[in-house]
């Protein structure tokens, strides 16, 4: 499975002093200057030694003024990454533990710089001013602001299977000629003024195209001759651009619910369009489109490639609903992923639920490739009395998208999910600060982060390398004889085979301020479309929750659920979310860890929590060969295209049952909340 590329060098700690080679050439010198070069090297070496000493002194001084987490009362300090020297081989170790998805970063830049959207009257409203459904001069179309968000090549195995199943003529040629599929989201403001009743009806079906702009009309005509069209209006001249229409569908999973919730008055909504090109045309596969895009700089025929969508909605103008069309444009560079060859996905699709020949079906729990995802994560504030993303320019203490519970979350994942990936989605306006703080966190010593429990739980390095479960009862040990005092969090994660993937998400300010949870509903479908092909099981969880097992690793439990003979054959499951309120006086790492330990080790507390503290919906886990969208609390699927034997197990009315919900005997999602919902569901409350 192809994974995102290693971290761009701009994020790596600078192992070379930035002042050393400034103004000096690294090229070869002539023989006539060799003697002066030799004498100057000694001088430069002296300067280098002085500068290095100076930098070390500055670093030591900076250690005395470490930055705090976004939540001040957590009392955890992180050194910014630019103050840390990676040391010999340090950059290699960093790249094995943390990666910024460089492709997603390029997509984000391309989206923010070049993508655009516009709103105009729909066909049924144009030229009908005398009709109630027609546009008239008093109607304010500008009340709808439309903004492009994330777009990606669609890498969901489920969509690959859908395209192949629906191809009665077999034009896809075993997946090698599978038409490109894309998923793209557009934010529409003022949801209260959108009439949602008919948005999925045939008259309002979305439209999508991939367009190729050429330098001349002859090359355009010779590109896939006889197929496609040129997007021109009446009496317009050719612009040497050929477009190919695709099959499109629209998703707005929570729009009707959000529209009726008073908490979200004035908010907009992200509408997602899924699009697939026709099969059987090599030039319209994702692989070939991205290949052409990469070659543009060395080609004289092709100038640009872009992706377009059109969404038709009905907007309220007074008492009348009138059709509006939303057109969005993305350059192809905004969609390209780390692997756009979808024929590889087609080659590995499972035929049935336990198809051992498929890479999406592990043979045992220790082979299971698991990712757990949180986000988008952000640091917010109030600016001029309204919600705003916190300014990284003004607030040097902010840790951006580093959730204040990340240290707790990682502690338990290190114990019970060795060999897995932790994905952190972060709003683009806080990416650099987030990476800086995570790198600083990784360089901190385990004994500093977890003074008591870390030194007890993570003392046996040889045992940790075996990737076995480290039971929570190990927290009771007091012996620290074998613990290495210099062990860093980065080294600990490396020993346990856990890596962190940071994913930047394009988040314009209005989208953050006028969306639920900073754009979470846009990220949910993008997560599946972008990364499902890279893993076998994925979990979408909250940043302030920890996975607490009873007897086995998360992989062991999930293998039994999804792939074993006694499994449930479900596309996805919901976690049981158990709440524990953390009072301010206990809101530090050691106390929060003690809270989790006490809950598990005290039978009375555990029983009470299981029966009384399941206060809200839990999050989800799904097979990647069957997931359509990680819709926060709902693992949505398309049962017509899942492997044989897989079912949609979402219970009617979300009624709790042991087939759809994970049992408390497997593992639970412990919500370590900083706001009280029920006093009895709190840390250090005695239920004996």
VOMI-850598 format. One record per residue (C-alpha): residue in one letter; x, y, z. Coordinates in nm, 2 decimals, m for minus. Layout:
residues N
a | X | Y | Z
...
end
This chain:
residues 688
x | 0.00 | 0.00 | 0.00
x | 0.15 | 0.33 | m0.11
x | 0.18 | 0.58 | 0.18
x | 0.22 | 0.96 | 0.17
x | 0.57 | 1.09 | 0.10
x | 0.82 | 1.17 | 0.37
x | 0.81 | 1.51 | 0.54
x | 0.92 | 1.80 | 0.33
x | 1.27 | 1.92 | 0.43
x | 1.13 | 2.26 | 0.54
x | 0.98 | 2.08 | 0.84
x | 1.29 | 1.90 | 0.95
x | 1.51 | 2.04 | 1.23
x | 1.81 | 2.21 | 1.08
x | 2.11 | 2.00 | 1.16
x | 2.34 | 2.24 | 0.99
x | 2.40 | 2.58 | 1.14
x | 2.20 | 2.83 | 0.93
x | 2.48 | 3.09 | 0.94
x | 2.77 | 2.86 | 0.82
x | 2.74 | 2.85 | 0.44
x | 2.57 | 3.18 | 0.39
x | 2.76 | 3.37 | 0.12
x | 3.01 | 3.08 | 0.05
x | 3.00 | 2.87 | m0.27
x | 2.98 | 2.49 | m0.23
x | 3.12 | 2.44 | m0.58
x | 3.48 | 2.35 | m0.66
x | 3.76 | 2.61 | m0.64
x | 4.05 | 2.66 | m0.88
x | 4.41 | 2.55 | m0.80
x | 4.53 | 2.91 | m0.78
x | 4.31 | 2.97 | m0.48
x | 4.39 | 2.65 | m0.29
x | 4.65 | 2.80 | m0.05
x | 4.42 | 3.09 | 0.05
x | 4.14 | 2.85 | 0.07
x | 4.34 | 2.63 | 0.31
x | 4.42 | 2.92 | 0.54
x | 4.06 | 3.05 | 0.53
x | 3.92 | 2.71 | 0.63
x | 4.09 | 2.74 | 0.97
x | 3.94 | 3.08 | 1.02
x | 3.60 | 2.96 | 0.91
x | 3.63 | 2.66 | 1.15
x | 3.70 | 2.90 | 1.44
x | 3.39 | 3.10 | 1.35
x | 3.19 | 2.78 | 1.31
x | 3.29 | 2.67 | 1.66
x | 3.20 | 3.01 | 1.81
x | 2.86 | 3.01 | 1.63
x | 2.78 | 2.65 | 1.73
x | 2.86 | 2.74 | 2.09
x | 2.64 | 3.05 | 2.06
x | 2.35 | 2.85 | 1.92
x | 2.38 | 2.59 | 2.20
x | 2.37 | 2.87 | 2.46
x | 2.06 | 3.01 | 2.30
x | 1.89 | 2.67 | 2.29
x | 1.96 | 2.63 | 2.66
x | 1.82 | 2.97 | 2.73
x | 1.51 | 2.88 | 2.52
x | 1.46 | 2.57 | 2.73
x | 1.37 | 2.80 | 3.02
x | 1.09 | 2.95 | 2.83
x | 0.91 | 2.66 | 2.68
x | 0.57 | 2.71 | 2.52
x | 0.25 | 2.58 | 2.67
x | m0.02 | 2.37 | 2.52
x | m0.33 | 2.55 | 2.38
x | m0.51 | 2.47 | 2.70
x | m0.30 | 2.66 | 2.97
x | m0.39 | 2.44 | 3.26
x | m0.24 | 2.12 | 3.12
x | 0.10 | 2.23 | 3.24
x | 0.29 | 2.06 | 2.96
x | 0.57 | 2.25 | 2.78
x | 0.69 | 2.19 | 2.43
x | 1.01 | 2.32 | 2.27
x | 0.95 | 2.45 | 1.92
x | 1.12 | 2.23 | 1.66
x | 1.35 | 2.50 | 1.53
x | 1.53 | 2.50 | 1.86
x | 1.62 | 2.13 | 1.84
x | 1.92 | 1.98 | 1.67
x | 1.83 | 1.64 | 1.52
x | 2.18 | 1.50 | 1.57
x | 2.33 | 1.22 | 1.36
x | 2.06 | 1.03 | 1.19
x | 1.80 | 1.23 | 1.37
x | 1.63 | 1.34 | 1.04
x | 1.59 | 0.97 | 0.93
x | 1.43 | 0.88 | 1.26
x | 1.19 | 1.18 | 1.24
x | 1.08 | 1.07 | 0.90
x | 1.00 | 0.72 | 1.03
x | 0.78 | 0.86 | 1.31
x | 0.62 | 1.17 | 1.17
x | 0.52 | 1.27 | 0.81
x | 0.35 | 1.57 | 0.67
x | 0.15 | 1.46 | 0.37
x | 0.33 | 1.66 | 0.10
x | 0.07 | 1.58 | m0.16
x | m0.21 | 1.71 | 0.06
x | 0.00 | 2.02 | 0.13
x | 0.04 | 2.09 | m0.24
x | m0.33 | 2.03 | m0.29
x | m0.41 | 2.28 | m0.02
x | m0.18 | 2.55 | m0.17
x | m0.33 | 2.49 | m0.52
x | m0.69 | 2.51 | m0.38
x | m0.63 | 2.83 | m0.18
x | m0.43 | 3.00 | m0.46
x | m0.62 | 2.89 | m0.78
x | m0.95 | 2.72 | m0.71
x | m1.26 | 2.95 | m0.73
x | m1.64 | 2.93 | m0.72
x | m1.93 | 3.14 | m0.83
x | m2.31 | 3.14 | m0.79
x | m2.56 | 3.23 | m1.06
x | m2.92 | 3.18 | m1.14
x | m3.03 | 2.84 | m1.25
x | m3.20 | 2.77 | m1.58
x | m3.55 | 2.76 | m1.43
x | m3.50 | 3.11 | m1.28
x | m3.35 | 3.29 | m1.59
x | m3.58 | 3.50 | m1.80
x | m3.89 | 3.44 | m1.59
x | m3.91 | 3.75 | m1.38
x | m4.29 | 3.75 | m1.41
x | m4.30 | 3.40 | m1.26
x | m4.27 | 3.32 | m0.88
x | m3.98 | 3.09 | m0.97
x | m3.80 | 3.35 | m1.18
x | m3.52 | 3.58 | m1.07
x | m3.60 | 3.95 | m1.04
x | m3.39 | 4.26 | m0.97
x | m3.48 | 4.27 | m0.60
x | m3.35 | 3.92 | m0.53
x | m3.01 | 3.93 | m0.36
x | m2.80 | 3.64 | m0.51
x | m2.49 | 3.77 | m0.32
x | m2.63 | 3.64 | 0.01
x | m2.48 | 3.30 | m0.09
x | m2.10 | 3.29 | m0.06
x | m1.95 | 2.98 | m0.22
x | m1.59 | 2.86 | m0.16
x | m1.39 | 2.56 | m0.29
x | m1.27 | 2.32 | m0.02
x | m1.09 | 1.99 | m0.03
x | m1.08 | 1.79 | m0.36
x | m0.90 | 1.47 | m0.43
x | m0.86 | 1.17 | m0.66
x | m1.11 | 0.92 | m0.51
x | m0.92 | 0.62 | m0.38
x | m1.20 | 0.44 | m0.20
x | m1.20 | 0.07 | m0.29
x | m1.58 | 0.09 | m0.26
x | m1.60 | 0.34 | m0.54
x | m1.36 | 0.14 | m0.76
x | m1.58 | m0.16 | m0.71
x | m1.89 | 0.04 | m0.79
x | m1.74 | 0.16 | m1.12
x | m1.65 | m0.19 | m1.22
x | m1.99 | m0.35 | m1.12
x | m2.18 | m0.08 | m1.31
x | m1.97 | m0.13 | m1.62
x | m2.18 | m0.39 | m1.81
x | m1.95 | m0.38 | m2.11
x | m1.63 | m0.44 | m1.91
x | m1.47 | m0.13 | m2.06
x | m1.26 | m0.09 | m1.74
x | m1.04 | m0.38 | m1.86
x | m0.99 | m0.53 | m1.52
x | m0.94 | m0.19 | m1.37
x | m0.66 | m0.07 | m1.60
x | m0.89 | 0.16 | m1.79
x | m1.11 | 0.26 | m1.50
x | m1.24 | 0.62 | m1.55
x | m1.09 | 0.86 | m1.30
x | m1.31 | 0.93 | m1.00
x | m1.29 | 1.25 | m0.79
x | m1.45 | 1.38 | m0.47
x | m1.47 | 1.75 | m0.41
x | m1.65 | 1.98 | m0.16
x | m1.78 | 2.33 | m0.20
x | m1.89 | 2.54 | 0.10
x | m2.22 | 2.72 | 0.06
x | m2.30 | 2.99 | 0.32
x | m2.64 | 3.08 | 0.47
x | m2.78 | 2.73 | 0.49
x | m3.10 | 2.86 | 0.64
x | m3.18 | 3.01 | 0.30
x | m3.13 | 2.69 | 0.11
x | m3.44 | 2.48 | 0.04
x | m3.32 | 2.13 | 0.09
x | m3.63 | 1.93 | 0.00
x | m3.54 | 1.87 | m0.36
x | m3.16 | 1.90 | m0.38
x | m3.12 | 1.53 | m0.47
x | m3.40 | 1.51 | m0.73
x | m3.32 | 1.45 | m1.09
x | m3.39 | 1.81 | m1.20
x | m3.12 | 1.92 | m0.95
x | m2.86 | 1.66 | m1.03
x | m2.50 | 1.79 | m1.01
x | m2.26 | 1.80 | m1.30
x | m1.89 | 1.74 | m1.33
x | m1.61 | 1.77 | m1.59
x | m1.24 | 1.73 | m1.64
x | m1.11 | 1.98 | m1.89
x | m0.79 | 2.00 | m2.08
x | m0.66 | 2.33 | m2.21
x | m0.44 | 2.31 | m2.52
x | m0.21 | 2.56 | m2.69
x | m0.38 | 2.51 | m3.03
x | m0.71 | 2.37 | m3.17
x | m0.54 | 2.10 | m3.37
x | m0.39 | 1.93 | m3.06
x | m0.73 | 1.97 | m2.89
x | m0.91 | 1.79 | m3.18
x | m0.65 | 1.51 | m3.18
x | m0.69 | 1.44 | m2.81
x | m0.94 | 1.16 | m2.77
x | m1.10 | 1.23 | m3.11
x | m1.48 | 1.22 | m3.13
x | m1.52 | 1.23 | m2.75
x | m1.58 | 1.53 | m2.52
x | m1.70 | 1.88 | m2.59
x | m1.57 | 2.24 | m2.59
x | m1.74 | 2.46 | m2.33
x | m1.85 | 2.76 | m2.54
x | m2.15 | 2.99 | m2.53
x | m2.34 | 3.10 | m2.84
x | m2.13 | 3.30 | m3.09
x | m1.81 | 3.24 | m2.88
x | m1.48 | 3.14 | m3.05
x | m1.28 | 2.83 | m2.97
x | m1.04 | 2.85 | m2.67
x | m0.88 | 2.51 | m2.75
x | m1.03 | 2.35 | m2.43
x | m1.19 | 2.01 | m2.44
x | m1.40 | 1.88 | m2.15
x | m1.53 | 1.54 | m2.06
x | m1.84 | 1.50 | m1.85
x | m1.87 | 1.25 | m1.58
x | m2.14 | 1.08 | m1.37
x | m2.20 | 1.29 | m1.06
x | m2.38 | 1.26 | m0.72
x | m2.41 | 1.49 | m0.43
x | m2.39 | 1.43 | m0.05
x | m2.49 | 1.66 | 0.23
x | m2.53 | 1.41 | 0.51
x | m2.62 | 1.64 | 0.80
x | m2.75 | 1.95 | 0.62
x | m3.12 | 1.90 | 0.72
x | m3.03 | 1.83 | 1.08
x | m2.80 | 2.13 | 1.10
x | m3.06 | 2.35 | 0.94
x | m3.30 | 2.29 | 1.23
x | m3.05 | 2.33 | 1.51
x | m3.05 | 2.67 | 1.67
x | m2.68 | 2.64 | 1.77
x | m2.58 | 2.68 | 1.41
x | m2.78 | 2.98 | 1.31
x | m2.60 | 3.17 | 1.03
x | m2.38 | 2.87 | 0.94
x | m2.32 | 2.73 | 0.59
x | m2.27 | 2.38 | 0.48
x | m2.01 | 2.18 | 0.27
x | m2.17 | 2.00 | m0.02
x | m1.97 | 1.71 | m0.16
x | m1.98 | 1.60 | m0.53
x | m1.85 | 1.26 | m0.62
x | m1.77 | 1.23 | m0.99
x | m1.65 | 0.94 | m1.22
x | m1.53 | 0.97 | m1.58
x | m1.64 | 0.70 | m1.84
x | m1.44 | 0.38 | m1.84
x | m1.24 | 0.25 | m2.14
x | m1.05 | 0.57 | m2.22
x | m0.68 | 0.56 | m2.12
x | m0.65 | 0.94 | m2.12
x | m0.93 | 0.97 | m1.87
x | m0.78 | 0.74 | m1.60
x | m0.66 | 0.92 | m1.29
x | m0.31 | 0.77 | m1.36
x | m0.29 | 0.93 | m1.70
x | m0.44 | 1.26 | m1.61
x | m0.19 | 1.31 | m1.32
x | 0.09 | 1.19 | m1.55
x | 0.00 | 1.46 | m1.80
x | m0.02 | 1.72 | m1.53
x | 0.33 | 1.64 | m1.42
x | 0.45 | 1.67 | m1.78
x | 0.30 | 2.01 | m1.85
x | 0.62 | 2.19 | m1.81
x | 0.79 | 1.98 | m2.08
x | 0.50 | 1.96 | m2.32
x | 0.42 | 2.22 | m2.59
x | 0.06 | 2.10 | m2.65
x | m0.10 | 2.10 | m2.31
x | m0.14 | 2.41 | m2.09
x | m0.36 | 2.32 | m1.80
x | m0.60 | 2.06 | m1.66
x | m0.88 | 2.14 | m1.43
x | m1.18 | 1.98 | m1.26
x | m1.52 | 2.15 | m1.24
x | m1.85 | 2.08 | m1.06
x | m2.19 | 2.24 | m1.08
x | m2.44 | 2.21 | m0.79
x | m2.80 | 2.31 | m0.84
x | m2.99 | 2.41 | m0.53
x | m3.30 | 2.61 | m0.45
x | m3.26 | 2.93 | m0.25
x | m3.52 | 3.11 | m0.06
x | m3.60 | 3.46 | m0.18
x | m3.88 | 3.59 | 0.03
x | m4.14 | 3.32 | 0.02
x | m4.03 | 3.17 | m0.31
x | m3.76 | 2.90 | m0.37
x | m3.56 | 2.97 | m0.69
x | m3.30 | 2.77 | m0.86
x | m2.93 | 2.87 | m0.81
x | m2.63 | 2.70 | m0.97
x | m2.29 | 2.69 | m0.79
x | m1.99 | 2.64 | m1.02
x | m1.66 | 2.54 | m0.87
x | m1.32 | 2.51 | m1.04
x | m1.01 | 2.33 | m0.91
x | m0.67 | 2.30 | m1.09
x | m0.57 | 1.94 | m1.12
x | m0.28 | 2.00 | m0.89
x | m0.55 | 2.05 | m0.62
x | m0.66 | 1.68 | m0.65
x | m0.34 | 1.47 | m0.71
x | m0.27 | 1.23 | m0.43
x | 0.03 | 1.03 | m0.33
x | m0.08 | 0.74 | m0.56
x | m0.33 | 0.81 | m0.85
x | m0.30 | 0.46 | m1.01
x | m0.64 | 0.32 | m0.91
x | m0.57 | 0.00 | m1.11
x | m0.37 | m0.12 | m0.81
x | m0.68 | m0.09 | m0.60
x | m0.89 | m0.28 | m0.86
x | m0.63 | m0.56 | m0.86
x | m0.66 | m0.61 | m0.48
x | m1.04 | m0.58 | m0.43
x | m1.18 | m0.87 | m0.21
x | m1.45 | m1.08 | m0.37
x | m1.59 | m1.19 | m0.03
x | m1.57 | m1.08 | 0.33
x | m1.27 | m1.29 | 0.42
x | m1.09 | m1.31 | 0.09
x | m0.73 | m1.39 | 0.19
x | m0.60 | m1.30 | m0.16
x | m0.69 | m0.94 | m0.11
x | m0.45 | m0.69 | 0.05
x | m0.75 | m0.54 | 0.23
x | m0.80 | m0.86 | 0.43
x | m0.53 | m0.95 | 0.68
x | m0.46 | m1.31 | 0.77
x | m0.41 | m1.23 | 1.14
x | m0.44 | m0.95 | 1.39
x | m0.07 | m0.88 | 1.39
x | m0.09 | m0.81 | 1.01
x | m0.38 | m0.57 | 1.04
x | m0.29 | m0.22 | 0.91
x | m0.48 | 0.03 | 1.14
x | m0.51 | 0.40 | 1.13
x | m0.68 | 0.62 | 1.39
x | m0.78 | 0.97 | 1.29
x | m0.86 | 1.29 | 1.47
x | m0.94 | 1.63 | 1.33
x | m0.95 | 1.88 | 1.19
x | m0.78 | 2.01 | 1.50
x | m0.74 | 2.38 | 1.56
x | m0.69 | 2.65 | 1.82
x | m0.98 | 2.89 | 1.83
x | m1.05 | 3.23 | 1.99
x | m1.30 | 3.51 | 1.99
x | m1.20 | 3.80 | 1.77
x | m1.43 | 4.11 | 1.78
x | m1.68 | 3.91 | 1.99
x | m1.72 | 3.62 | 1.74
x | m1.55 | 3.29 | 1.67
x | m1.22 | 3.30 | 1.49
x | m0.92 | 3.08 | 1.42
x | m0.64 | 3.19 | 1.66
x | m0.37 | 3.40 | 1.50
x | m0.03 | 3.22 | 1.51
x | 0.13 | 3.55 | 1.43
x | m0.01 | 3.72 | 1.75
x | m0.01 | 3.42 | 1.99
x | 0.33 | 3.26 | 2.01
x | 0.22 | 3.04 | 2.30
x | m0.05 | 2.86 | 2.09
x | 0.02 | 2.51 | 1.99
x | m0.21 | 2.52 | 1.69
x | m0.35 | 2.19 | 1.60
x | m0.19 | 1.99 | 1.89
x | m0.48 | 1.88 | 2.09
x | m0.43 | 1.92 | 2.46
x | m0.52 | 1.55 | 2.51
x | m0.27 | 1.42 | 2.25
x | m0.02 | 1.32 | 2.51
x | m0.28 | 1.11 | 2.69
x | m0.41 | 0.96 | 2.36
x | m0.06 | 0.86 | 2.25
x | 0.02 | 0.70 | 2.59
x | m0.26 | 0.45 | 2.54
x | m0.20 | 0.40 | 2.17
x | 0.16 | 0.31 | 2.25
x | 0.02 | 0.05 | 2.49
x | m0.26 | m0.10 | 2.29
x | m0.21 | m0.02 | 1.92
x | 0.16 | m0.09 | 1.83
x | 0.23 | m0.08 | 1.46
x | m0.05 | 0.16 | 1.38
x | m0.07 | 0.51 | 1.23
x | m0.22 | 0.82 | 1.40
x | m0.35 | 1.07 | 1.15
x | m0.39 | 1.43 | 1.26
x | m0.59 | 1.66 | 1.03
x | m0.51 | 2.03 | 1.09
x | m0.64 | 2.35 | 0.94
x | m0.39 | 2.49 | 0.70
x | m0.36 | 2.82 | 0.89
x | m0.20 | 2.64 | 1.19
x | 0.00 | 2.37 | 1.01
x | 0.35 | 2.51 | 1.06
x | 0.29 | 2.58 | 1.43
x | 0.14 | 2.23 | 1.47
x | 0.43 | 2.05 | 1.32
x | 0.67 | 2.27 | 1.52
x | 0.50 | 2.17 | 1.84
x | 0.47 | 1.80 | 1.76
x | 0.84 | 1.78 | 1.67
x | 0.91 | 1.95 | 2.00
x | 0.69 | 1.70 | 2.18
x | 0.86 | 1.41 | 2.01
x | 1.20 | 1.53 | 2.14
x | 1.09 | 1.54 | 2.50
x | 1.19 | 1.27 | 2.73
x | 0.94 | 1.01 | 2.83
x | 1.03 | 1.07 | 3.19
x | 0.94 | 1.44 | 3.15
x | 0.60 | 1.37 | 2.98
x | 0.50 | 1.08 | 3.20
x | 0.71 | 1.11 | 3.52
x | 0.54 | 0.83 | 3.71
x | 0.34 | 0.61 | 3.47
x | 0.58 | 0.63 | 3.17
x | 0.88 | 0.51 | 3.36
x | 0.68 | 0.22 | 3.49
x | 0.50 | 0.12 | 3.18
x | 0.77 | 0.18 | 2.92
x | 1.07 | 0.04 | 3.09
x | 1.12 | m0.30 | 2.91
x | 1.24 | m0.21 | 2.56
x | 1.29 | m0.57 | 2.45
x | 0.93 | m0.65 | 2.55
x | 0.80 | m0.34 | 2.37
x | 0.96 | m0.44 | 2.05
x | 0.75 | m0.75 | 2.04
x | 0.44 | m0.54 | 1.98
x | 0.24 | m0.71 | 2.25
x | m0.02 | m0.54 | 2.45
x | 0.11 | m0.34 | 2.75
x | m0.18 | m0.39 | 3.00
x | m0.30 | m0.09 | 3.18
x | m0.23 | m0.27 | 3.51
x | 0.14 | m0.21 | 3.43
x | 0.08 | 0.15 | 3.55
x | 0.07 | 0.00 | 3.91
x | 0.44 | m0.09 | 3.89
x | 0.68 | 0.13 | 4.08
x | 1.01 | m0.03 | 3.96
x | 1.20 | 0.19 | 3.72
x | 1.53 | 0.01 | 3.73
x | 1.55 | m0.08 | 3.36
x | 1.40 | 0.25 | 3.24
x | 1.62 | 0.45 | 3.01
x | 1.62 | 0.81 | 3.14
x | 1.72 | 0.95 | 2.79
x | 1.44 | 0.77 | 2.61
x | 1.24 | 1.03 | 2.40
x | 0.88 | 1.01 | 2.29
x | 1.00 | 0.98 | 1.93
x | 1.22 | 0.68 | 2.02
x | 0.93 | 0.53 | 2.21
x | 0.69 | 0.56 | 1.92
x | 0.96 | 0.42 | 1.69
x | 1.01 | 0.12 | 1.92
x | 0.63 | 0.05 | 1.91
x | 0.61 | 0.11 | 1.53
x | 0.37 | 0.40 | 1.56
x | 0.39 | 0.68 | 1.31
x | 0.21 | 1.02 | 1.29
x | 0.07 | 1.15 | 0.96
x | m0.02 | 1.52 | 0.96
x | m0.27 | 1.62 | 0.69
x | m0.33 | 1.99 | 0.61
x | m0.69 | 2.08 | 0.53
x | m0.77 | 2.40 | 0.33
x | m0.98 | 2.61 | 0.57
x | m1.07 | 2.97 | 0.46
x | m1.17 | 3.19 | 0.75
x | m1.54 | 3.20 | 0.68
x | m1.55 | 2.83 | 0.65
x | m1.40 | 2.79 | 0.99
x | m1.62 | 3.05 | 1.15
x | m1.94 | 2.93 | 0.98
x | m1.90 | 2.55 | 0.99
x | m1.97 | 2.29 | 1.25
x | m1.64 | 2.19 | 1.43
x | m1.42 | 2.39 | 1.20
x | m1.52 | 2.20 | 0.88
x | m1.55 | 1.84 | 1.02
x | m1.84 | 1.76 | 0.78
x | m1.61 | 1.84 | 0.48
x | m1.33 | 1.63 | 0.62
x | m1.54 | 1.32 | 0.68
x | m1.59 | 1.22 | 0.31
x | m1.24 | 1.35 | 0.21
x | m1.08 | 1.11 | 0.47
x | m1.24 | 0.80 | 0.31
x | m1.18 | 0.92 | m0.05
x | m0.81 | 1.00 | 0.02
x | m0.68 | 0.74 | 0.25
x | m0.90 | 0.43 | 0.26
x | m0.68 | 0.25 | 0.01
x | m0.38 | 0.28 | 0.24
x | m0.51 | 0.08 | 0.54
x | m0.73 | m0.22 | 0.62
x | m0.92 | m0.06 | 0.91
x | m0.97 | 0.30 | 1.00
x | m1.11 | 0.47 | 1.31
x | m1.24 | 0.83 | 1.32
x | m1.22 | 0.95 | 1.68
x | m1.22 | 1.27 | 1.89
x | m0.89 | 1.42 | 2.00
x | m0.99 | 1.42 | 2.37
x | m1.08 | 1.05 | 2.38
x | m0.86 | 0.75 | 2.46
x | m0.91 | 0.39 | 2.36
x | m0.92 | 0.17 | 2.67
x | m0.90 | m0.20 | 2.62
x | m0.99 | m0.49 | 2.85
x | m0.76 | m0.78 | 2.74
x | m0.63 | m0.73 | 2.38
x | m0.47 | m0.48 | 2.15
x | m0.70 | m0.28 | 1.93
x | m0.58 | m0.48 | 1.62
x | m0.67 | m0.80 | 1.80
x | m1.02 | m0.68 | 1.88
x | m1.08 | m0.54 | 1.53
x | m0.95 | m0.84 | 1.35
x | m1.19 | m1.06 | 1.55
x | m1.47 | m0.82 | 1.46
x | m1.41 | m0.77 | 1.09
x | m1.21 | m1.07 | 0.96
x | m1.24 | m1.37 | 1.19
x | m1.49 | m1.66 | 1.15
x | m1.67 | m1.54 | 1.46
x | m1.68 | m1.18 | 1.34
x | m1.99 | m0.97 | 1.27
x | m1.94 | m0.92 | 0.90
x | m2.02 | m0.55 | 0.94
x | m1.89 | m0.27 | 0.72
x | m1.84 | m0.06 | 1.03
x | m1.90 | m0.03 | 1.40
x | m1.97 | 0.24 | 1.66
x | m1.76 | 0.27 | 1.97
x | m1.91 | 0.29 | 2.31
x | m1.82 | 0.64 | 2.44
x | m1.78 | 0.66 | 2.82
x | m1.75 | 1.00 | 2.97
x | m1.53 | 1.11 | 3.25
x | m1.52 | 1.48 | 3.34
x | m1.17 | 1.61 | 3.43
x | m1.20 | 1.89 | 3.69
x | m0.95 | 2.18 | 3.65
x | m0.75 | 2.08 | 3.96
x | m0.69 | 1.74 | 3.80
x | m0.62 | 1.85 | 3.45
x | m0.26 | 1.75 | 3.41
x | m0.11 | 1.44 | 3.24
x | m0.04 | 1.23 | 3.55
x | m0.38 | 1.29 | 3.70
x | m0.57 | 1.22 | 3.38
x | m0.37 | 0.90 | 3.34
x | m0.45 | 0.81 | 3.70
x | m0.81 | 0.87 | 3.62
x | m0.81 | 0.61 | 3.34
x | m0.62 | 0.36 | 3.55
x | m0.86 | 0.40 | 3.84
x | m1.16 | 0.36 | 3.62
x | m1.03 | 0.03 | 3.48
x | m0.89 | m0.12 | 3.80
x | m1.19 | m0.03 | 4.02
x | m1.48 | m0.27 | 3.94
x | m1.74 | m0.05 | 4.11
x | m1.63 | 0.26 | 3.91
x | m1.62 | 0.06 | 3.59
x | m1.96 | m0.09 | 3.64
x | m2.11 | 0.25 | 3.72
x | m1.95 | 0.42 | 3.42
x | m2.07 | 0.14 | 3.18
x | m2.42 | 0.17 | 3.30
x | m2.45 | 0.55 | 3.36
x | m2.19 | 0.74 | 3.17
x | m2.26 | 0.65 | 2.81
x | m2.39 | 1.00 | 2.76
x | m2.33 | 1.07 | 2.39
x | m2.28 | 0.89 | 2.06
x | m1.94 | 0.73 | 2.02
x | m1.73 | 0.75 | 1.71
x | m1.66 | 0.49 | 1.45
x | m1.44 | 0.22 | 1.30
x | m1.47 | 0.06 | 0.96
x | m1.33 | m0.18 | 0.70
x | m1.16 | 0.03 | 0.43
x | m1.29 | m0.19 | 0.15
x | m1.64 | m0.11 | 0.26
x | m1.64 | 0.26 | 0.38
x | m1.82 | 0.53 | 0.18
x | m1.78 | 0.81 | 0.43
x | m1.67 | 0.85 | 0.79
x | m1.97 | 1.05 | 0.88
x | m1.85 | 1.13 | 1.24
x | m2.08 | 0.88 | 1.42
x | m2.20 | 0.68 | 1.12
x | m1.98 | 0.45 | 0.91
x | m2.17 | 0.49 | 0.59
x | m2.14 | 0.23 | 0.32
x | m2.30 | 0.12 | m0.01
x | m2.40 | m0.24 | 0.04
x | m2.44 | m0.31 | m0.33
x | m2.07 | m0.29 | m0.37
x | m1.92 | m0.43 | m0.05
x | m1.75 | m0.77 | m0.06
x | m1.99 | m1.06 | m0.04
x | m2.11 | m1.12 | 0.31
x | m2.05 | m0.77 | 0.44
x | m2.36 | m0.59 | 0.57
x | m2.45 | m0.24 | 0.69
x | m2.50 | m0.30 | 1.06
x | m2.61 | 0.06 | 1.16
x | m2.90 | m0.02 | 1.38
x | m3.24 | 0.15 | 1.33
x | m3.26 | 0.46 | 1.54
x | m2.90 | 0.39 | 1.64
x | m3.03 | 0.16 | 1.91
x | m2.74 | 0.01 | 2.10
x | m2.68 | m0.36 | 2.04
x | m2.37 | m0.59 | 2.06
x | m2.35 | m0.64 | 1.69
x | m2.31 | m0.28 | 1.58
x | m2.16 | m0.14 | 1.90
x | m1.83 | m0.26 | 2.03
x | m1.87 | m0.43 | 2.37
x | m1.71 | m0.29 | 2.68
x | m1.53 | m0.62 | 2.71
x | m1.34 | m0.53 | 2.39
x | m1.25 | m0.16 | 2.42
x | m1.43 | 0.16 | 2.49
x | m1.38 | 0.52 | 2.38
x | m1.31 | 0.71 | 2.70
x | m1.41 | 1.08 | 2.66
x | m1.18 | 1.28 | 2.89
x | m1.39 | 1.59 | 2.88
x | m1.31 | 1.93 | 3.02
x | m1.67 | 2.03 | 3.06
x | m1.91 | 1.87 | 3.30
x | m2.22 | 1.70 | 3.17
x | m2.31 | 1.47 | 3.46
x | m2.13 | 1.52 | 3.80
x | m2.12 | 1.15 | 3.88
x | m1.94 | 1.08 | 3.55
x | m1.62 | 1.25 | 3.67
x | m1.26 | 1.14 | 3.75
x | m1.20 | 1.05 | 4.12
x | m1.56 | 1.02 | 4.21
x | m1.62 | 0.72 | 4.45
x | m1.90 | 0.48 | 4.34
x | m1.83 | 0.21 | 4.60
end
